[in-house]
């Protein structure tokens, strides 16, 4: 089964996306669609990378019309569908020089969705021109990659003095100025902090800045992990106790399928500047991968010290 999040051997997350290539037979005009599934390093998946990937369609298979047997195609178009690790859906449609985008903040990327014919794609309602990074943030209700916003502001020498929300539950500011969050410095005395799963602090390399802190609403990890475990292969319940969140079989609460220390999840979200809901999805996929490959019953996420 193809997933939105795939886990590399070292545990780093890969973001999946789907691409449909549309071609029409030069003789009978029958439309053909070739589907491809791709993945890319989540921590380097900025809006600029998103657009770049939509402009580089996967190679189509040799064309042979299934209706008339002709071997020449015309009118190629590409429909690419992206999604953050947790929720949200972004589509790009390209045909020649025309490029249109559609953003749905509450939808999800469905790997099994049937391909739509060209007649069902633009210029219908909801499609627009390229919105840019800030436009995506407005439409999605969060920055596609929170680190993208932080990097841009630090490079401009303009980190906020008050907490600024980048994604649901994740905020950042110049220094520790607000209560209600667990704050971790990502830049301290001009040097990037160390630690974080699958993404060391090199994403801040070359950016000179004053101390910058990232805060996470720790109390909401139960909510994020509950949403991330909806597609678990068996029916489960998520329980929070003693600074940890566990997943157990719903019919047997003693059968713990996975367990995470909240402080470790918080550290990963803060030091990688990743949306907490996305971190929850990544953590669940890591736990599933461990169970499938090693039969591990209990998965405790641990990361290096900040």
Secondary structure, 3 states (H helix, E strand, C coil): CCCCEEECCCCCEEEEEEEEEEEEECCCCCEEEEEEEEEEEHHHCCHHHHHHHHCCCCCCCCCCCCCCCCCCEEEEEEEEEECCCCCCEEEEEEECCEEEEEEECCCCCCCCCCCCCHHHCCCCCCCECCCHHHHHHHHHCCCCCHHHHHHHHHHCCCCCCCCEEEECCEEEECCCCCCCCEEEEEEECCEECCCCCCCCHHHHCCCCCCCEEEEECHHHHHHHHHHHCCCCCCCEEEEEECCEEEEEECCEEEEEEEEEEHHHHHHHHHHHCCCHHHHHHHHHHHHHHHHHHHCCCCCCCCCCCC
